[in-house]
């Protein structure tokens, strides 16, 4: 573990210099969110209030052709005090889970599932300042720097924070990650839940599609993470898909934005029930990403996990009953895609 003084020095050392963009390739990341590590409050008991996926679940999705697991966890549990050291036990649980995922040949997307908050304090607001957020990522980057198959997702779904303020926080975290020597791929969300449907709309403090072009990465090795559900209000809280056509249009819109701005994207959350309209919408979304593999790195479906109830409409966790239609579609789409992406940018001598 590096000292706090060294971490501060790392934060100050980052320089914003241009670098080649990500190389184009077929969508390489096809996977699921394995939910459970984000459950409960900061003082929750492991195994009682929250859980990480077991090897049986991980192995199931690997056999289905998945190539990435988005792994949610709570920032407060991993770093109990802002600017403090990471909790040894929680860090080891995450490392053990990563080991199982990598054992089965899949990449891992680390996901602090905090919605732009530390406890109830919004990022950018004392004491959860941009510097504190950057400190967290510096410590996490030190633990996983340049490990094959590990991607850094800056934050799950920041929402009621201005786009301009979120950009400052994201750039501070990116600087700290690169200053720690980590060349891992970084996924950058926008504000307003990082919704694809609102990506170019001024929801709060500017449109993501305009403001987030201000992302600055010394290695230019990042992609934008968007989320999109198919229900009537894009919230992922309804079992029917009156918003399926709008969701397909939203993904097409982000695709055009990525191409126009020479950027890359990743669909970090999407999900739907087995309703006919939902399945049709999911099929079209997969087709859009597969047909535009020059800008889409891939996707991770929401969700699975041992504690998801069997009657949850979006659930693709294997159970005693027949395999869910959504899972069959996921597996078919995974087989249709091909290619590979580097999770760590090669060092330049």
C-alpha positions as CSV (number, residue, x, y, z in Angstrom):
1,X,0.0,0.0,0.0
2,X,1.4,3.4,-1.0
3,X,1.5,6.1,1.5
4,X,-0.9,9.1,1.4
5,X,2.0,11.4,0.7
6,X,2.9,9.4,-2.3
7,X,-0.7,9.3,-3.5
8,X,-0.8,13.1,-3.3
9,X,2.4,13.3,-5.3
10,X,0.8,11.0,-7.9
11,X,-2.2,13.2,-8.2
12,X,-0.1,16.3,-8.9
13,X,2.0,14.5,-11.4
14,X,-0.6,13.9,-14.1
15,X,-0.2,15.9,-17.4
16,X,-2.7,16.2,-20.1
17,X,-1.0,15.1,-23.3
18,X,-2.6,13.7,-26.4
19,X,-2.4,10.1,-27.3
20,X,-3.7,7.8,-30.1
21,X,-7.4,6.9,-29.8
22,X,-8.7,3.3,-29.2
23,X,-8.3,1.0,-32.1
24,X,-11.4,0.0,-33.9
25,X,-12.6,-3.6,-33.6
26,X,-15.7,-5.8,-33.3
27,X,-17.8,-5.5,-30.1
28,X,-15.7,-7.5,-27.6
29,X,-17.4,-7.1,-24.3
30,X,-20.7,-8.9,-23.9
31,X,-21.8,-9.6,-20.4
32,X,-24.0,-9.1,-17.4
33,X,-24.1,-7.1,-14.2
34,X,-23.7,-9.5,-11.2
35,X,-25.6,-7.6,-8.5
36,X,-25.1,-8.1,-4.8
37,X,-22.0,-6.3,-3.7
38,X,-23.8,-2.9,-3.7
39,X,-26.6,-4.1,-1.4
40,X,-27.0,-2.8,2.2
41,X,-25.5,0.2,4.0
42,X,-21.8,0.8,4.7
43,X,-21.9,-1.2,8.0
44,X,-23.7,-4.2,6.5
45,X,-22.6,-7.7,7.2
46,X,-21.1,-9.7,4.4
47,X,-23.2,-12.8,3.6
48,X,-26.2,-11.4,5.5
49,X,-26.8,-7.9,3.9
50,X,-24.7,-8.1,0.8
51,X,-22.8,-10.7,-1.3
52,X,-20.5,-11.1,-4.2
53,X,-21.2,-13.7,-6.9
54,X,-20.2,-17.3,-6.3
55,X,-18.1,-19.3,-8.8
56,X,-21.1,-21.4,-10.0
57,X,-22.9,-18.3,-11.2
58,X,-19.7,-16.9,-12.8
59,X,-19.1,-20.1,-14.6
60,X,-22.6,-20.3,-15.9
61,X,-22.3,-16.9,-17.6
62,X,-18.8,-17.8,-19.0
63,X,-20.3,-20.9,-20.6
64,X,-23.0,-18.8,-22.1
65,X,-20.4,-16.8,-24.0
66,X,-20.2,-13.7,-21.8
67,X,-16.9,-12.0,-21.9
68,X,-17.3,-9.3,-19.1
69,X,-18.9,-9.0,-15.7
70,X,-19.8,-5.6,-14.4
71,X,-19.1,-5.9,-10.7
72,X,-21.0,-3.4,-8.4
73,X,-19.7,-2.5,-4.9
74,X,-20.2,0.3,-2.4
75,X,-17.6,3.1,-2.2
76,X,-18.2,3.6,1.5
77,X,-17.5,0.0,2.4
78,X,-14.3,-0.1,0.4
79,X,-13.1,3.2,1.7
80,X,-14.7,3.7,5.1
81,X,-13.2,7.2,5.5
82,X,-12.6,9.7,2.7
83,X,-9.0,10.0,1.8
84,X,-8.3,7.0,4.1
85,X,-6.9,3.6,3.3
86,X,-9.1,0.9,1.6
87,X,-10.7,-1.6,3.9
88,X,-8.5,-4.8,3.8
89,X,-11.4,-7.3,4.1
90,X,-13.6,-5.6,1.5
91,X,-10.7,-5.2,-0.9
92,X,-9.9,-8.9,-0.5
93,X,-13.5,-9.9,-1.3
94,X,-13.4,-7.9,-4.5
95,X,-10.0,-9.3,-5.4
96,X,-11.2,-12.9,-4.7
97,X,-14.2,-12.3,-6.9
98,X,-12.1,-10.8,-9.7
99,X,-9.9,-13.9,-9.4
100,X,-12.9,-16.2,-10.0
101,X,-14.1,-14.1,-13.0
102,X,-10.7,-14.0,-14.6
103,X,-10.3,-17.8,-13.9
104,X,-13.3,-18.3,-16.2
105,X,-11.8,-16.1,-18.9
106,X,-13.9,-13.0,-18.5
107,X,-13.0,-9.3,-18.0
108,X,-14.2,-7.3,-15.0
109,X,-15.6,-3.8,-15.0
110,X,-15.2,-2.3,-11.5
111,X,-18.3,-0.4,-10.6
112,X,-18.6,1.9,-7.6
113,X,-22.4,1.8,-7.5
114,X,-23.0,5.1,-5.7
115,X,-25.0,7.3,-8.1
116,X,-22.6,10.2,-7.6
117,X,-22.6,10.1,-3.8
118,X,-20.5,9.1,-0.8
119,X,-23.0,8.2,1.9
120,X,-25.5,11.1,1.3
121,X,-23.0,13.6,0.2
122,X,-22.8,14.4,-3.5
123,X,-19.4,14.1,-5.3
124,X,-18.0,17.6,-5.6
125,X,-19.4,18.7,-2.3
126,X,-17.3,18.7,0.9
127,X,-16.2,16.4,2.3
128,X,-16.8,14.3,-0.9
129,X,-14.8,16.8,-3.0
130,X,-13.4,16.1,-6.4
131,X,-10.0,15.6,-4.7
132,X,-11.5,13.0,-2.4
133,X,-13.0,11.2,-5.4
134,X,-9.7,11.3,-7.1
135,X,-8.0,10.0,-4.0
136,X,-10.3,7.0,-4.0
137,X,-9.5,6.2,-7.6
138,X,-5.8,6.7,-7.0
139,X,-5.9,4.0,-4.3
140,X,-8.0,1.7,-6.3
141,X,-5.8,2.2,-9.4
142,X,-2.7,1.3,-7.4
143,X,-4.4,-2.1,-6.5
144,X,-5.3,-3.0,-10.0
145,X,-3.0,-1.0,-12.3
146,X,-2.3,-2.7,-15.6
147,X,-3.8,-6.0,-14.6
148,X,-5.1,-7.8,-17.7
149,X,-8.9,-7.8,-18.1
150,X,-9.7,-5.1,-15.5
151,X,-11.6,-2.0,-16.6
152,X,-12.4,1.0,-14.4
153,X,-15.9,2.4,-14.4
154,X,-15.7,5.8,-12.7
155,X,-19.2,5.8,-11.1
156,X,-22.6,4.3,-11.5
157,X,-25.3,6.7,-12.7
158,X,-24.5,10.2,-11.3
159,X,-27.8,12.0,-11.5
160,X,-28.7,15.3,-9.8
161,X,-25.3,16.9,-10.4
162,X,-24.6,19.5,-13.1
163,X,-22.9,18.0,-16.2
164,X,-20.1,20.6,-15.8
165,X,-19.5,19.7,-12.2
166,X,-19.6,16.0,-12.9
167,X,-17.0,16.6,-15.7
168,X,-14.6,18.2,-13.2
169,X,-15.0,15.2,-10.9
170,X,-14.5,12.7,-13.7
171,X,-11.4,14.5,-15.0
172,X,-9.9,14.6,-11.5
173,X,-10.4,10.8,-11.1
174,X,-8.9,10.2,-14.6
175,X,-5.8,12.3,-13.7
176,X,-5.3,10.3,-10.5
177,X,-5.7,6.9,-12.3
178,X,-3.1,7.8,-14.9
179,X,-0.8,9.4,-12.3
180,X,-0.8,6.1,-10.5
181,X,0.7,4.5,-13.6
182,X,-2.5,2.6,-14.5
183,X,-3.2,2.2,-18.2
184,X,-6.5,0.4,-17.7
185,X,-9.4,1.3,-19.9
186,X,-11.7,3.9,-18.2
187,X,-15.4,4.0,-18.7
188,X,-16.8,7.5,-18.2
189,X,-20.6,8.1,-17.5
190,X,-22.5,11.3,-17.9
191,X,-24.9,12.8,-15.4
192,X,-28.7,12.4,-15.4
193,X,-28.3,8.6,-14.9
194,X,-26.0,8.5,-18.0
195,X,-29.1,7.9,-20.0
196,X,-28.7,7.3,-23.7
197,X,-32.2,8.8,-24.3
198,X,-31.1,12.1,-22.8
199,X,-27.5,12.2,-23.8
200,X,-27.8,15.2,-26.1
201,X,-30.5,17.0,-23.9
202,X,-29.7,19.8,-21.4
203,X,-31.2,18.1,-18.4
204,X,-29.1,19.7,-15.7
205,X,-26.1,21.9,-16.2
206,X,-25.6,21.2,-19.9
207,X,-26.1,18.2,-22.2
208,X,-23.8,15.2,-21.7
209,X,-23.3,15.1,-25.4
210,X,-21.7,18.6,-25.3
211,X,-20.2,18.9,-21.9
212,X,-18.6,15.4,-21.6
213,X,-16.6,16.0,-24.8
214,X,-14.4,17.8,-22.3
215,X,-13.1,14.5,-20.9
216,X,-9.3,14.7,-20.7
217,X,-7.3,11.5,-20.5
218,X,-3.5,11.6,-20.8
219,X,-3.6,8.3,-22.6
220,X,-6.8,8.9,-24.6
221,X,-7.8,5.4,-23.5
222,X,-11.4,5.7,-22.4
223,X,-15.0,5.2,-23.6
224,X,-18.3,6.6,-22.6
225,X,-20.7,4.5,-20.6
226,X,-24.4,5.0,-21.2
227,X,-27.5,3.2,-19.8
228,X,-30.8,2.5,-21.5
229,X,-34.0,0.7,-20.4
230,X,-37.0,-0.1,-22.6
231,X,-39.9,0.8,-20.4
232,X,-42.1,3.9,-20.7
233,X,-39.8,6.3,-18.8
234,X,-36.4,4.6,-19.4
235,X,-36.2,3.9,-15.6
236,X,-36.0,0.1,-15.7
237,X,-38.8,-0.1,-13.1
238,X,-41.7,-1.4,-15.3
239,X,-42.1,-4.9,-16.7
240,X,-43.6,-3.7,-20.0
241,X,-41.8,-2.0,-22.9
242,X,-43.9,0.9,-24.2
243,X,-40.6,2.7,-24.6
244,X,-38.9,0.0,-26.7
245,X,-38.9,2.1,-29.9
246,X,-37.7,5.1,-28.1
247,X,-34.9,3.1,-26.6
248,X,-33.8,1.7,-30.0
249,X,-33.8,5.3,-31.3
250,X,-31.7,6.4,-28.3
251,X,-29.0,3.9,-29.0
252,X,-29.0,4.9,-32.6
253,X,-28.7,8.5,-31.6
254,X,-25.7,7.8,-29.3
255,X,-24.2,5.7,-32.1
256,X,-24.4,8.7,-34.4
257,X,-22.9,10.9,-31.7
258,X,-20.0,8.5,-31.1
259,X,-19.2,8.4,-34.9
260,X,-19.5,12.1,-35.3
261,X,-17.1,12.8,-32.4
262,X,-14.8,9.8,-33.1
263,X,-15.5,8.3,-29.6
264,X,-16.2,4.8,-28.2
265,X,-19.2,3.7,-26.2
266,X,-20.3,0.9,-23.8
267,X,-23.9,0.1,-22.8
268,X,-23.3,-0.6,-19.1
269,X,-26.9,-1.2,-18.2
270,X,-30.0,-2.2,-20.1
271,X,-32.7,-4.8,-19.4
272,X,-36.2,-5.8,-20.0
273,X,-38.8,-8.6,-19.3
274,X,-39.7,-11.4,-21.6
275,X,-42.6,-9.4,-23.0
276,X,-42.8,-9.6,-26.8
277,X,-42.2,-5.9,-27.3
278,X,-39.2,-6.0,-24.9
279,X,-37.6,-8.9,-26.8
280,X,-38.0,-7.1,-30.1
281,X,-36.4,-4.0,-28.7
282,X,-33.5,-5.9,-27.2
283,X,-32.9,-7.6,-30.5
284,X,-32.8,-4.3,-32.4
285,X,-30.4,-2.8,-29.8
286,X,-28.0,-5.7,-30.2
287,X,-28.2,-5.4,-33.9
288,X,-27.3,-1.7,-33.7
289,X,-24.3,-2.2,-31.6
290,X,-23.1,-5.2,-33.6
291,X,-23.5,-3.3,-36.8
292,X,-21.5,-0.4,-35.5
293,X,-18.6,-2.2,-33.8
294,X,-16.3,0.7,-34.8
295,X,-17.8,2.7,-32.0
296,X,-19.4,0.2,-29.6
297,X,-17.1,-1.7,-27.2
298,X,-20.0,-3.8,-26.0
299,X,-22.6,-4.2,-23.3
300,X,-23.5,-5.6,-19.9
301,X,-27.1,-6.6,-19.2
302,X,-28.9,-5.7,-15.9
303,X,-28.9,-8.1,-14.1
304,X,-28.2,-11.3,-12.3
305,X,-27.0,-12.4,-8.9
306,X,-27.8,-15.0,-6.3
307,X,-30.1,-12.8,-4.3
308,X,-32.3,-11.6,-7.2
309,X,-35.9,-12.8,-6.7
310,X,-37.1,-15.3,-9.2
311,X,-40.1,-13.2,-10.0
312,X,-38.0,-10.1,-11.0
313,X,-38.9,-9.6,-14.7
314,X,-35.4,-8.6,-15.8
315,X,-33.6,-11.4,-13.9
316,X,-31.3,-13.8,-15.9
317,X,-29.8,-15.5,-12.9
318,X,-30.0,-19.3,-13.5
319,X,-32.6,-21.0,-11.4
320,X,-34.6,-24.2,-11.1
321,X,-36.9,-23.3,-14.0
322,X,-36.2,-23.0,-17.7
323,X,-33.7,-20.5,-19.0
324,X,-35.1,-17.1,-19.5
325,X,-35.8,-15.8,-23.0
326,X,-33.6,-12.8,-22.3
327,X,-30.7,-15.1,-21.5
328,X,-31.1,-17.1,-24.7
329,X,-31.0,-13.8,-26.6
330,X,-27.9,-12.7,-24.7
331,X,-26.1,-15.9,-25.5
332,X,-27.1,-15.8,-29.2
333,X,-25.9,-12.2,-29.4
334,X,-22.6,-13.0,-27.7
335,X,-22.0,-15.7,-30.3
336,X,-22.8,-13.4,-33.1
337,X,-20.1,-10.8,-32.0
338,X,-16.4,-11.5,-32.4
339,X,-13.1,-9.9,-31.7
340,X,-11.2,-8.7,-28.7
341,X,-10.4,-5.4,-26.9
342,X,-7.4,-4.5,-24.9
343,X,-8.3,-3.7,-21.3
344,X,-4.8,-2.2,-20.7
345,X,-3.1,0.1,-23.1
346,X,0.4,-1.2,-24.0
347,X,3.3,0.8,-22.5
348,X,5.3,2.9,-24.8
349,X,9.1,2.7,-24.3
